[in-house]
């Protein structure tokens, strides 16, 4: 097989496709930029709510009655990285290492509305990389470890197309309670009646970061 070397003006037409068959594609062009985005997704209704502890426990009790199977319990820790002035976050990027069952996986998540002006506030593209070894990196190049968020998730599979995740999150001295409903159909009425009227607009990392900034500000820290 003959090797081709593209130079000069020919680099304008060079494309190297990424992605599997049926999974959409992203290409790297001759200038090492990501182009020709074709992301294939299955559209689902996904809603998240923050609740107080009493309401959260009532909803969990009803979910146990409705769930035909024993719920799955998942424990995981998210370890977040950024610069001192939160450069990644300001550009719509979350960099985290997730620890689960003694294994570490690093994910970079790009929220397209903030980064590229595409989609809504929760539209994101993820890239995951497993980490060799059993220790947590203290930094990735210029991005250092900011802190940790622990989650105990109870997952109820209410039907083939409806899942309910009930998360207890602990971070920076805070414990909060979050419910995520993922469904391609209808939420059971018994659960729907217990859910708050307003959706939760802030993800785990954003809540973690707000708390971190508040703590640092109280100690006299600031960033421009």
Secondary structure, 3 states (H helix, E strand, C coil): CCCCCCCHHHHHHCEEEECCCCCEEEEEECCCCEEEEEECCCCCEEEEEEECHHHHHHHHHHHHHHCCCCCEEEEEEEEEEECCCCHHHHCCEEEEEEEECCEEEEEEEEEHHHHCCCCCCCCEEEEEEECCCCCCCCEECCEEEEEEEEEEEEEEEEECCEEEEEEEEEECCEEEEEEEEEECCCCCHHHHCCCCCCCCCCCHHHHHHHHHHHHHHHCCCCCC
